[in-house]
Amino acid sequence: MVRILTFLTTLAYPFLVVMKSDFLPYIATILAILWFIRAIFENIAFFVLGVFFISLMMFDDAKFLYPVMVNLLFCFIFLYSLKGEAIITKFARLKDKNLPNKAVIYTRNLTKIWICFFMINAIVTLIFGFIDERLWLIYCGFMSYVLVLLLFVVEILYRKFFIK
């Protein structure tokens, strides 16, 4: 339930920022609480996002940084996973316990691609936050999700047609 609420609130966030919603401080508080709960039960790295939302209530300009923080969090999680078994390798092992070495190398490289994606996405989001609110809204509320889907679909097609 916490994941669903976090997801839905995260999707609505860019629109609330640009609409200059009076509810933004309440949304920030809710998101802070949700991320703190996830930090307690899932991953301490989520604590950073909770702290971010507390600061968001104090500094108005910080409101554009949430998507940046989310991208950096995913970048960090994927990057940290390279110390051991890459996160995408772990996902692949859910489907096939006996993953061949070739697939392990592939999933490790794919994890690196996602790391680059999240880093670039964080930078673009940050730049748009400083340039124009509407551009930031279009990118954070729509385009970044399209790009995630595009990378996901391209990878599936590549795997299906070029890796045998």
PATIRO-432247 format. One record per atom (N, C-alpha, C): residue number from 1; residue in three letters; x, z, y. Coordinates in Angstrom, 3 decimals, always signed. Layout:
BEGIN
ATOM   seq   type         px         pz         py
ATOM   NUM    ala          X          Z          Y
...
This chain:
BEGIN
ATOM   seq   type         px         pz         py
ATOM     1    met     +0.814     +0.000     -1.195
ATOM     1    met     +0.000     +0.000     +0.000
ATOM     1    met     +0.862     +0.000     +1.265
ATOM     2    val     +1.949     +0.775     +1.225
ATOM     2    val     +2.858     +0.822     +2.379
ATOM     2    val     +3.463     -0.552     +2.617
ATOM     3    arg     +3.844     -1.238     +1.536
ATOM     3    arg     +4.422     -2.583     +1.675
ATOM     3    arg     +3.436     -3.546     +2.322
ATOM     4    ile     +2.188     -3.494     +1.891
ATOM     4    ile     +1.172     -4.397     +2.437
ATOM     4    ile     +0.949     -4.117     +3.920
ATOM     5    leu     +0.823     -2.854     +4.284
ATOM     5    leu     +0.637     -2.497     +5.696
ATOM     5    leu     +1.842     -2.911     +6.536
ATOM     6    thr     +3.034     -2.702     +6.004
ATOM     6    thr     +4.250     -3.101     +6.721
ATOM     6    thr     +4.268     -4.609     +6.919
ATOM     7    phe     +3.940     -5.347     +5.872
ATOM     7    phe     +3.931     -6.808     +5.927
ATOM     7    phe     +2.927     -7.317     +6.964
ATOM     8    leu     +1.709     -6.818     +6.913
ATOM     8    leu     +0.669     -7.279     +7.838
ATOM     8    leu     +0.996     -6.919     +9.284
ATOM     9    thr     +1.500     -5.733     +9.497
ATOM     9    thr     +1.863     -5.311    +10.849
ATOM     9    thr     +3.038     -6.139    +11.363
ATOM    10    thr     +3.980     -6.447    +10.483
ATOM    10    thr     +5.128     -7.272    +10.857
ATOM    10    thr     +4.680     -8.671    +11.251
ATOM    11    leu     +3.728     -9.240    +10.520
ATOM    11    leu     +3.220    -10.571    +10.866
ATOM    11    leu     +2.540    -10.580    +12.233
ATOM    12    ala     +1.819     -9.538    +12.542
ATOM    12    ala     +1.086     -9.473    +13.811
ATOM    12    ala     +1.993     -9.152    +14.992
ATOM    13    tyr     +3.136     -8.574    +14.738
ATOM    13    tyr     +4.006     -8.052    +15.789
ATOM    13    tyr     +4.347     -9.068    +16.890
ATOM    14    pro     +4.844    -10.284    +16.571
ATOM    14    pro     +5.196    -11.209    +17.661
ATOM    14    pro     +4.016    -11.529    +18.580
ATOM    15    phe     +2.840    -11.654    +18.006
ATOM    15    phe     +1.662    -11.967    +18.811
ATOM    15    phe     +1.302    -10.808    +19.738
ATOM    16    leu     +1.426     -9.596    +19.243
ATOM    16    leu     +1.125     -8.418    +20.061
ATOM    16    leu     +2.107     -8.282    +21.218
ATOM    17    val     +3.366     -8.634    +20.974
ATOM    17    val     +4.380     -8.552    +22.033
ATOM    17    val     +4.057     -9.533    +23.146
ATOM    18    val     +3.791    -10.781    +22.772
ATOM    18    val     +3.556    -11.808    +23.782
ATOM    18    val     +2.229    -11.588    +24.505
ATOM    19    met     +1.235    -11.073    +23.807
ATOM    19    met     -0.059    -10.800    +24.442
ATOM    19    met     +0.009     -9.544    +25.308
ATOM    20    lys     +1.162     -8.891    +25.291
ATOM    20    lys     +1.368     -7.661    +26.061
ATOM    20    lys     +0.264     -6.647    +25.750
ATOM    21    ser     +0.036     -6.494    +24.484
ATOM    21    ser     -1.023     -5.615    +24.001
ATOM    21    ser     -0.779     -4.169    +24.415
ATOM    22    asp     -1.840     -3.519    +24.817
ATOM    22    asp     -1.768     -2.092    +25.133
ATOM    22    asp     -1.514     -1.266    +23.878
ATOM    23    phe     -1.731     -1.893    +22.731
ATOM    23    phe     -1.557     -1.190    +21.462
ATOM    23    phe     -0.115     -1.233    +20.958
ATOM    24    leu     +0.773     -1.954    +21.661
ATOM    24    leu     +2.146     -2.110    +21.188
ATOM    24    leu     +2.849     -0.780    +20.910
ATOM    25    pro     +2.733     +0.234    +21.763
ATOM    25    pro     +3.382     +1.516    +21.429
ATOM    25    pro     +2.835     +2.126    +20.136
ATOM    26    tyr     +1.545     +1.935    +19.897
ATOM    26    tyr     +0.949     +2.469    +18.664
ATOM    26    tyr     +1.422     +1.674    +17.448
ATOM    27    ile     +1.503     +0.352    +17.624
ATOM    27    ile     +2.004     -0.496    +16.540
ATOM    27    ile     +3.453     -0.128    +16.242
ATOM    28    ala     +4.254     +0.081    +17.285
ATOM    28    ala     +5.652     +0.479    +17.087
ATOM    28    ala     +5.734     +1.804    +16.341
ATOM    29    thr     +4.864     +2.726    +16.682
ATOM    29    thr     +4.842     +4.024    +15.998
ATOM    29    thr     +4.462     +3.855    +14.531
ATOM    30    ile     +3.439     +3.050    +14.279
ATOM    30    ile     +3.019     +2.796    +12.893
ATOM    30    ile     +4.148     +2.149    +12.105
ATOM    31    leu     +4.798     +1.140    +12.703
ATOM    31    leu     +5.907     +0.478    +12.008
ATOM    31    leu     +7.063     +1.444    +11.760
ATOM    32    ala     +7.350     +2.297    +12.726
ATOM    32    ala     +8.416     +3.293    +12.530
ATOM    32    ala     +8.091     +4.179    +11.339
ATOM    33    ile     +6.866     +4.654    +11.277
ATOM    33    ile     +6.457     +5.524    +10.165
ATOM    33    ile     +6.535     +4.782     +8.840
ATOM    34    leu     +6.036     +3.542     +8.810
ATOM    34    leu     +6.059     +2.760     +7.567
ATOM    34    leu     +7.488     +2.512     +7.089
ATOM    35    trp     +8.382     +2.165     +8.022
ATOM    35    trp     +9.776     +1.919     +7.623
ATOM    35    trp    +10.452     +3.214     +7.178
ATOM    36    phe    +10.129     +4.332     +7.816
ATOM    36    phe    +10.685     +5.615     +7.369
ATOM    36    phe    +10.203     +5.950     +5.961
ATOM    37    ile     +8.928     +5.695     +5.684
ATOM    37    ile     +8.406     +5.940     +4.332
ATOM    37    ile     +9.135     +5.068     +3.316
ATOM    38    arg     +9.325     +3.799     +3.653
ATOM    38    arg    +10.049     +2.905     +2.735
ATOM    38    arg    +11.492     +3.365     +2.560
ATOM    39    ala    +12.095     +3.892     +3.625
ATOM    39    ala    +13.475     +4.388     +3.514
ATOM    39    ala    +13.551     +5.557     +2.545
ATOM    40    ile    +12.565     +6.419     +2.582
ATOM    40    ile    +12.557     +7.589     +1.699
ATOM    40    ile    +12.409     +7.170     +0.242
ATOM    41    phe    +11.498     +6.236     -0.023
ATOM    41    phe    +11.171     +5.900     -1.403
ATOM    41    phe    +11.908     +4.684     -1.959
ATOM    42    glu    +12.436     +3.818     -1.090
ATOM    42    glu    +13.024     +2.588     -1.602
ATOM    42    glu    +14.505     +2.425     -1.259
ATOM    43    asn    +14.807     +2.346     +0.027
ATOM    43    asn    +16.166     +2.005     +0.421
ATOM    43    asn    +16.449     +2.645     +1.777
ATOM    44    ile    +17.515     +3.375     +1.851
ATOM    44    ile    +17.862     +4.086     +3.082
ATOM    44    ile    +18.134     +3.118     +4.237
ATOM    45    ala    +18.451     +1.849     +3.924
ATOM    45    ala    +18.693     +0.865     +4.981
ATOM    45    ala    +17.449     +0.657     +5.841
ATOM    46    phe    +16.272     +0.893     +5.291
ATOM    46    phe    +15.043     +0.758     +6.065
ATOM    46    phe    +14.966     +1.804     +7.175
ATOM    47    phe    +15.742     +2.862     +7.056
ATOM    47    phe    +15.793     +3.911     +8.073
ATOM    47    phe    +16.174     +3.327     +9.433
ATOM    48    val    +17.067     +2.335     +9.415
ATOM    48    val    +17.518     +1.691    +10.652
ATOM    48    val    +16.330     +1.087    +11.397
ATOM    49    leu    +15.426     +0.456    +10.666
ATOM    49    leu    +14.256     -0.131    +11.316
ATOM    49    leu    +13.332     +0.946    +11.878
ATOM    50    gly    +13.225     +2.053    +11.181
ATOM    50    gly    +12.431     +3.159    +11.706
ATOM    50    gly    +12.986     +3.662    +13.025
ATOM    51    val    +14.299     +3.827    +13.084
ATOM    51    val    +14.963     +4.261    +14.323
ATOM    51    val    +14.746     +3.223    +15.420
ATOM    52    phe    +14.806     +1.953    +15.044
ATOM    52    phe    +14.577     +0.890    +16.018
ATOM    52    phe    +13.210     +1.030    +16.681
ATOM    53    phe    +12.187     +1.306    +15.887
ATOM    53    phe    +10.846     +1.403    +16.462
ATOM    53    phe    +10.672     +2.635    +17.332
ATOM    54    ile    +11.414     +3.666    +17.018
ATOM    54    ile    +11.401     +4.830    +17.913
ATOM    54    ile    +12.010     +4.424    +19.261
ATOM    55    ser    +13.119     +3.682    +19.239
ATOM    55    ser    +13.744     +3.233    +20.491
ATOM    55    ser    +12.864     +2.220    +21.212
ATOM    56    leu    +12.101     +1.458    +20.452
ATOM    56    leu    +11.211     +0.470    +21.050
ATOM    56    leu    +10.198     +1.120    +21.980
ATOM    57    met     +9.773     +2.305    +21.620
ATOM    57    met     +8.802     +3.008    +22.451
ATOM    57    met     +9.429     +3.471    +23.765
ATOM    58    met    +10.762     +3.550    +23.806
ATOM    58    met    +11.442     +4.024    +25.011
ATOM    58    met    +11.919     +2.885    +25.910
ATOM    59    phe    +12.238     +1.737    +25.314
ATOM    59    phe    +12.807     +0.624    +26.073
ATOM    59    phe    +11.963     -0.624    +25.866
ATOM    60    asp    +11.372     -1.130    +26.925
ATOM    60    asp    +10.474     -2.280    +26.838
ATOM    60    asp    +11.193     -3.535    +26.360
ATOM    61    asp    +12.430     -3.764    +26.801
ATOM    61    asp    +13.144     -4.982    +26.427
ATOM    61    asp    +13.497     -5.033    +24.946
ATOM    62    ala    +13.463     -3.903    +24.280
ATOM    62    ala    +13.802     -3.868    +22.856
ATOM    62    ala    +12.735     -4.517    +21.989
ATOM    63    lys    +11.567     -4.777    +22.559
ATOM    63    lys    +10.459     -5.300    +21.753
ATOM    63    lys    +10.780     -6.638    +21.094
ATOM    64    phe    +11.685     -7.413    +21.671
ATOM    64    phe    +12.027     -8.712    +21.102
ATOM    64    phe    +13.021     -8.607    +19.943
ATOM    65    leu    +13.547     -7.427    +19.723
ATOM    65    leu    +14.605     -7.271    +18.727
ATOM    65    leu    +14.112     -7.030    +17.299
ATOM    66    tyr    +12.836     -6.754    +17.114
ATOM    66    tyr    +12.352     -6.446    +15.764
ATOM    66    tyr    +12.653     -7.563    +14.762
ATOM    67    pro    +12.304     -8.822    +15.057
ATOM    67    pro    +12.634     -9.871    +14.088
ATOM    67    pro    +14.144    -10.009    +13.864
ATOM    68    val    +14.917     -9.730    +14.895
ATOM    68    val    +16.377     -9.756    +14.741
ATOM    68    val    +16.802     -8.687    +13.739
ATOM    69    met    +16.260     -7.493    +13.889
ATOM    69    met    +16.598     -6.386    +12.983
ATOM    69    met    +16.180     -6.682    +11.545
ATOM    70    val    +15.013     -7.276    +11.363
ATOM    70    val    +14.548     -7.608    +10.013
ATOM    70    val    +15.494     -8.613     +9.367
ATOM    71    asn    +15.874     -9.645    +10.114
ATOM    71    asn    +16.800    -10.641     +9.575
ATOM    71    asn    +18.160    -10.032     +9.263
ATOM    72    leu    +18.647     -9.174    +10.140
ATOM    72    leu    +19.934     -8.524     +9.886
ATOM    72    leu    +19.854     -7.581     +8.690
ATOM    73    leu    +18.713     -6.932     +8.509
ATOM    73    leu    +18.528     -6.067     +7.347
ATOM    73    leu    +18.599     -6.883     +6.058
ATOM    74    phe    +17.875     -8.000     +6.012
ATOM    74    phe    +17.939     -8.853     +4.823
ATOM    74    phe    +19.342     -9.408     +4.625
ATOM    75    cys    +19.992     -9.798     +5.711
ATOM    75    cys    +21.373    -10.283     +5.636
ATOM    75    cys    +22.266     -9.213     +5.020
ATOM    76    phe    +22.121     -7.979     +5.484
ATOM    76    phe    +22.918     -6.869     +4.969
ATOM    76    phe    +22.630     -6.616     +3.489
ATOM    77    ile    +21.362     -6.608     +3.103
ATOM    77    ile    +20.998     -6.358     +1.705
ATOM    77    ile    +21.593     -7.432     +0.801
ATOM    78    phe    +21.453     -8.690     +1.189
ATOM    78    phe    +21.996     -9.783     +0.383
ATOM    78    phe    +23.523     -9.725     +0.356
ATOM    79    leu    +24.133     -9.454     +1.504
ATOM    79    leu    +25.592     -9.359     +1.580
ATOM    79    leu    +26.114     -8.203     +0.739
ATOM    80    tyr    +25.485     -7.057     +0.847
ATOM    80    tyr    +25.898     -5.878     +0.082
ATOM    80    tyr    +25.786     -6.129     -1.420
ATOM    81    ser    +24.806     -6.932     -1.812
ATOM    81    ser    +24.630     -7.211     -3.245
ATOM    81    ser    +25.802     -7.998     -3.823
ATOM    82    leu    +26.569     -8.670     -2.978
ATOM    82    leu    +27.708     -9.446     -3.481
ATOM    82    leu    +28.844     -8.559     -3.977
ATOM    83    lys    +28.788     -7.257     -3.674
ATOM    83    lys    +29.795     -6.331     -4.205
ATOM    83    lys    +29.660     -6.187     -5.712
ATOM    84    gly    +28.459     -6.380     -6.201
ATOM    84    gly    +28.188     -6.308     -7.640
ATOM    84    gly    +27.494     -7.587     -8.053
ATOM    85    glu    +26.389     -7.402     -8.766
ATOM    85    glu    +25.594     -8.560     -9.159
ATOM    85    glu    +24.720     -8.974     -7.979
ATOM    86    ala    +24.813    -10.246     -7.603
ATOM    86    ala    +24.069    -10.752     -6.445
ATOM    86    ala    +22.572    -10.551     -6.642
ATOM    87    ile    +21.889    -10.318     -5.547
ATOM    87    ile    +20.462    -10.007     -5.602
ATOM    87    ile    +19.652    -11.136     -6.236
ATOM    88    ile    +20.005    -12.380     -5.959
ATOM    88    ile    +19.262    -13.497     -6.551
ATOM    88    ile    +19.561    -13.593     -8.044
ATOM    89    thr    +20.748    -13.203     -8.458
ATOM    89    thr    +21.059    -13.137     -9.888
ATOM    89    thr    +20.158    -12.104    -10.559
ATOM    90    lys    +19.955    -10.986     -9.894
ATOM    90    lys    +19.058     -9.957    -10.441
ATOM    90    lys    +17.641    -10.495    -10.583
ATOM    91    phe    +17.186    -11.243     -9.584
ATOM    91    phe    +15.857    -11.850     -9.678
ATOM    91    phe    +15.795    -12.831    -10.848
ATOM    92    ala    +16.846    -13.631    -11.008
ATOM    92    ala    +16.875    -14.612    -12.102
ATOM    92    ala    +16.881    -13.921    -13.460
ATOM    93    arg    +17.542    -12.782    -13.553
ATOM    93    arg    +17.585    -12.044    -14.827
ATOM    93    arg    +16.219    -11.461    -15.200
ATOM    94    leu    +15.332    -11.324    -14.248
ATOM    94    leu    +13.979    -10.880    -14.571
ATOM    94    leu    +13.272    -11.913    -15.446
ATOM    95    lys    +13.630    -13.176    -15.248
ATOM    95    lys    +13.036    -14.263    -16.030
ATOM    95    lys    +13.826    -14.537    -17.300
ATOM    96    asp    +15.149    -14.462    -17.212
ATOM    96    asp    +16.014    -14.772    -18.354
ATOM    96    asp    +17.125    -13.723    -18.427
ATOM    97    lys    +17.007    -12.816    -19.369
ATOM    97    lys    +17.998    -11.731    -19.516
ATOM    97    lys    +19.394    -12.269    -19.822
ATOM    98    asn    +19.473    -13.349    -20.593
ATOM    98    asn    +20.760    -13.925    -21.006
ATOM    98    asn    +21.106    -15.121    -20.126
ATOM    99    leu    +21.314    -14.867    -18.875
ATOM    99    leu    +21.626    -15.913    -17.911
ATOM    99    leu    +23.024    -16.472    -18.184
ATOM   100    pro    +23.146    -17.806    -18.329
ATOM   100    pro    +24.475    -18.388    -18.555
ATOM   100    pro    +25.386    -18.184    -17.336
ATOM   101    asn    +26.685    -18.210    -17.567
ATOM   101    asn    +27.664    -17.992    -16.499
ATOM   101    asn    +27.488    -18.999    -15.363
ATOM   102    lys    +27.155    -20.239    -15.708
ATOM   102    lys    +26.935    -21.277    -14.700
ATOM   102    lys    +25.792    -20.867    -13.753
ATOM   103    ala    +24.748    -20.284    -14.311
ATOM   103    ala    +23.608    -19.841    -13.506
ATOM   103    ala    +23.978    -18.636    -12.642
ATOM   104    val    +24.825    -17.763    -13.167
ATOM   104    val    +25.273    -16.596    -12.394
ATOM   104    val    +26.057    -17.061    -11.166
ATOM   105    ile    +26.933    -18.037    -11.357
ATOM   105    ile    +27.709    -18.590    -10.235
ATOM   105    ile    +26.770    -19.246     -9.222
ATOM   106    tyr    +25.804    -20.008     -9.731
ATOM   106    tyr    +24.838    -20.684     -8.858
ATOM   106    tyr    +24.035    -19.675     -8.031
ATOM   107    thr    +23.522    -18.643     -8.676
ATOM   107    thr    +22.704    -17.659     -7.953
ATOM   107    thr    +23.542    -16.858     -6.956
ATOM   108    arg    +24.798    -16.655     -7.283
ATOM   108    arg    +25.691    -15.966     -6.344
ATOM   108    arg    +25.901    -16.827     -5.091
ATOM   109    asn    +26.114    -18.120     -5.297
ATOM   109    asn    +26.267    -19.033     -4.162
ATOM   109    asn    +24.967    -19.158     -3.368
ATOM   110    leu    +23.851    -19.141     -4.069
ATOM   110    leu    +22.558    -19.191     -3.394
ATOM   110    leu    +22.349    -17.937     -2.539
ATOM   111    thr    +22.798    -16.814     -3.019
ATOM   111    thr    +22.734    -15.577     -2.231
ATOM   111    thr    +23.527    -15.747     -0.937
ATOM   112    lys    +24.678    -16.400     -1.009
ATOM   112    lys    +25.493    -16.647     +0.188
ATOM   112    lys    +24.763    -17.556     +1.176
ATOM   113    ile    +24.034    -18.535     +0.652
ATOM   113    ile    +23.253    -19.421     +1.525
ATOM   113    ile    +22.183    -18.620     +2.264
ATOM   114    trp    +21.501    -17.724     +1.549
ATOM   114    trp    +20.479    -16.895     +2.195
ATOM   114    trp    +21.100    -15.953     +3.227
ATOM   115    ile    +22.289    -15.464     +2.964
ATOM   115    ile    +22.983    -14.617     +3.947
ATOM   115    ile    +23.193    -15.401     +5.238
ATOM   116    cys    +23.689    -16.629     +5.115
ATOM   116    cys    +23.891    -17.481     +6.294
ATOM   116    cys    +22.569    -17.752     +7.001
ATOM   117    phe    +21.536    -18.019     +6.221
ATOM   117    phe    +20.218    -18.274     +6.806
ATOM   117    phe    +19.741    -17.085     +7.632
ATOM   118    phe    +19.807    -15.897     +7.051
ATOM   118    phe    +19.329    -14.710     +7.768
ATOM   118    phe    +20.156    -14.439     +9.022
ATOM   119    met    +21.449    -14.677     +8.959
ATOM   119    met    +22.305    -14.463    +10.128
ATOM   119    met    +21.956    -15.462    +11.235
ATOM   120    ile    +21.830    -16.730    +10.874
ATOM   120    ile    +21.474    -17.757    +11.862
ATOM   120    ile    +20.087    -17.481    +12.434
ATOM   121    asn    +19.163    -17.106    +11.575
ATOM   121    asn    +17.801    -16.804    +12.024
ATOM   121    asn    +17.803    -15.630    +13.009
ATOM   122    ala    +18.614    -14.626    +12.751
ATOM   122    ala    +18.721    -13.479    +13.665
ATOM   122    ala    +19.258    -13.921    +15.022
ATOM   123    ile    +20.265    -14.771    +15.012
ATOM   123    ile    +20.870    -15.246    +16.264
ATOM   123    ile    +19.875    -16.081    +17.066
ATOM   124    val    +19.194    -17.016    +16.388
ATOM   124    val    +18.211    -17.866    +17.069
ATOM   124    val    +17.083    -17.011    +17.648
ATOM   125    thr    +16.619    -16.055    +16.869
ATOM   125    thr    +15.554    -15.161    +17.330
ATOM   125    thr    +15.992    -14.376    +18.564
ATOM   126    leu    +17.209    -13.875    +18.550
ATOM   126    leu    +17.740    -13.130    +19.691
ATOM   126    leu    +17.818    -14.014    +20.936
ATOM   127    ile    +18.322    -15.224    +20.768
ATOM   127    ile    +18.445    -16.153    +21.898
ATOM   127    ile    +17.071    -16.473    +22.483
ATOM   128    phe    +16.111    -16.787    +21.603
ATOM   128    phe    +14.764    -17.111    +22.086
ATOM   128    phe    +14.121    -15.920    +22.795
ATOM   129    gly    +14.440    -14.715    +22.366
ATOM   129    gly    +13.911    -13.521    +23.024
ATOM   129    gly    +14.370    -13.414    +24.466
ATOM   130    phe    +15.570    -13.909    +24.742
ATOM   130    phe    +16.091    -13.868    +26.109
ATOM   130    phe    +15.654    -15.071    +26.938
ATOM   131    ile    +15.347    -16.182    +26.276
ATOM   131    ile    +15.025    -17.415    +27.001
ATOM   131    ile    +13.568    -17.471    +27.448
ATOM   132    asp    +12.649    -17.317    +26.474
ATOM   132    asp    +11.240    -17.542    +26.791
ATOM   132    asp    +10.348    -16.831    +25.772
ATOM   133    glu     +9.387    -16.051    +26.265
ATOM   133    glu     +8.478    -15.309    +25.379
ATOM   133    glu     +7.677    -16.228    +24.471
ATOM   134    arg     +7.186    -17.315    +25.018
ATOM   134    arg     +6.353    -18.218    +24.210
ATOM   134    arg     +7.169    -18.900    +23.127
ATOM   135    leu     +8.371    -19.322    +23.476
ATOM   135    leu     +9.255    -19.925    +22.483
ATOM   135    leu     +9.581    -18.908    +21.395
ATOM   136    trp     +9.831    -17.675    +21.801
ATOM   136    trp    +10.091    -16.595    +20.847
ATOM   136    trp     +8.895    -16.405    +19.926
ATOM   137    leu     +7.687    -16.416    +20.489
ATOM   137    leu     +6.469    -16.253    +19.697
ATOM   137    leu     +6.315    -17.385    +18.690
ATOM   138    ile     +6.488    -18.614    +19.137
ATOM   138    ile     +6.346    -19.760    +18.231
ATOM   138    ile     +7.362    -19.667    +17.106
ATOM   139    tyr     +8.588    -19.321    +17.455
ATOM   139    tyr     +9.623    -19.244    +16.426
ATOM   139    tyr     +9.384    -18.066    +15.481
ATOM   140    cys     +9.175    -16.890    +16.040
ATOM   140    cys     +9.039    -15.684    +15.202
ATOM   140    cys     +7.699    -15.605    +14.489
ATOM   141    gly     +6.658    -16.134    +15.105
ATOM   141    gly     +5.331    -16.038    +14.524
ATOM   141    gly     +4.977    -17.183    +13.603
ATOM   142    phe     +5.801    -18.260    +13.624
ATOM   142    phe     +5.463    -19.416    +12.806
ATOM   142    phe     +6.691    -20.112    +12.213
ATOM   143    met     +7.570    -20.604    +13.088
ATOM   143    met     +8.674    -21.461    +12.637
ATOM   143    met     +9.625    -20.771    +11.660
ATOM   144    ser     +9.951    -19.516    +11.896
ATOM   144    ser    +10.888    -18.848    +10.986
ATOM   144    ser    +10.299    -18.739     +9.584
ATOM   145    tyr     +8.977    -18.548     +9.492
ATOM   145    tyr     +8.334    -18.498     +8.175
ATOM   145    tyr     +8.358    -19.871     +7.507
ATOM   146    val     +8.167    -20.913     +8.311
ATOM   146    val     +8.244    -22.280     +7.786
ATOM   146    val     +9.656    -22.557     +7.271
ATOM   147    leu    +10.664    -22.110     +8.004
ATOM   147    leu    +12.049    -22.322     +7.576
ATOM   147    leu    +12.368    -21.569     +6.285
ATOM   148    val    +11.854    -20.359     +6.138
ATOM   148    val    +12.037    -19.607     +4.885
ATOM   148    val    +11.402    -20.378     +3.739
ATOM   149    leu    +10.180    -20.835     +3.943
ATOM   149    leu     +9.478    -21.602     +2.913
ATOM   149    leu    +10.228    -22.889     +2.596
ATOM   150    leu    +10.719    -23.567     +3.622
ATOM   150    leu    +11.463    -24.810     +3.429
ATOM   150    leu    +12.725    -24.577     +2.601
ATOM   151    leu    +13.492    -23.555     +2.933
ATOM   151    leu    +14.697    -23.249     +2.162
ATOM   151    leu    +14.340    -22.928     +0.719
ATOM   152    phe    +13.295    -22.174     +0.527
ATOM   152    phe    +12.841    -21.804     -0.814
ATOM   152    phe    +12.443    -23.050     -1.614
ATOM   153    val    +11.645    -23.938     -1.014
ATOM   153    val    +11.176    -25.150     -1.701
ATOM   153    val    +12.332    -26.103     -1.977
ATOM   154    val    +13.208    -26.305     -1.003
ATOM   154    val    +14.362    -27.193     -1.199
ATOM   154    val    +15.233    -26.682     -2.339
ATOM   155    glu    +15.435    -25.383     -2.406
ATOM   155    glu    +16.246    -24.820     -3.489
ATOM   155    glu    +15.577    -25.041     -4.840
ATOM   156    ile    +14.279    -24.853     -4.921
ATOM   156    ile    +13.566    -25.072     -6.184
ATOM   156    ile    +13.665    -26.539     -6.601
ATOM   157    leu    +13.460    -27.454     -5.654
ATOM   157    leu    +13.564    -28.881     -5.970
ATOM   157    leu    +14.981    -29.255     -6.385
ATOM   158    tyr    +15.966    -28.721     -5.675
ATOM   158    tyr    +17.363    -28.980     -6.036
ATOM   158    tyr    +17.640    -28.506     -7.455
ATOM   159    arg    +17.210    -27.319     -7.758
ATOM   159    arg    +17.429    -26.745     -9.092
ATOM   159    arg    +16.723    -27.568    -10.161
ATOM   160    lys    +15.527    -28.024     -9.851
ATOM   160    lys    +14.732    -28.767    -10.831
ATOM   160    lys    +15.309    -30.151    -11.110
ATOM   161    phe    +15.764    -30.850    -10.065
ATOM   161    phe    +16.185    -32.236    -10.229
ATOM   161    phe    +17.690    -32.441    -10.391
ATOM   162    phe    +18.506    -31.532     -9.914
ATOM   162    phe    +19.946    -31.752     -9.944
ATOM   162    phe    +20.709    -30.809    -10.855
ATOM   163    ile    +20.095    -29.722    -11.234
ATOM   163    ile    +20.769    -28.789    -12.134
ATOM   163    ile    +20.050    -28.841    -13.465
ATOM   164    lys    +20.773    -29.196    -14.458
ATOM   164    lys    +20.171    -29.331    -15.793
ATOM   164    lys    +20.805    -28.354    -16.743
